[in-house]
Amino acid sequence: MSTTNILDTIQQLLSPLMEGDIFLVDIKIKPTNNFKIYLDADSGLGIERCIKINRALYKKMEEMALYPDGDFSLEVSSPGVDEPLKMHRQYQKNVGRNVEVVTLEGNKHEGKLIGVEENEIIIEYTEGKGKKAIVKQLTIPFTEIKQTTVQIKF
């Protein structure tokens, strides 16, 4: 079975397991038949939900005998905070959080994600300090975004 067929099969098996607000972000397959499936959810994806989906998917893959010798491994998780946002839905979920956006030209913009439209995002940032501080907004089209990561402040 080709990699494309396996990916399609995995997505078909996975689809009924993604209940409620869970959505697929990415599937990666390593040459050792190690499947890494990244899911997310609008309300957050806890470890319990990942474990439940992992067990159910693993069972379905075994029943289909995709790998008759059981020669595969499966990891189901949410993308780590250091993983860039990939989907429109992930942007919506992170409104209100600080992000760093790198444009295709290599420019970096940091600010609070305050809006997500169909074709663009809006971030708010402060220029200057103290009494001279000015809050500004910047609209960035998705077509100009190379990468967006959520910034965790401690």
Summary of the structure (lengths in Angstrom):
residues: 154
radius of gyration: 19.2
end to end distance: 46.9
largest distance: 68.5
contacts: 391
relative contact order: 0.13
helix: 29%
strand: 38%
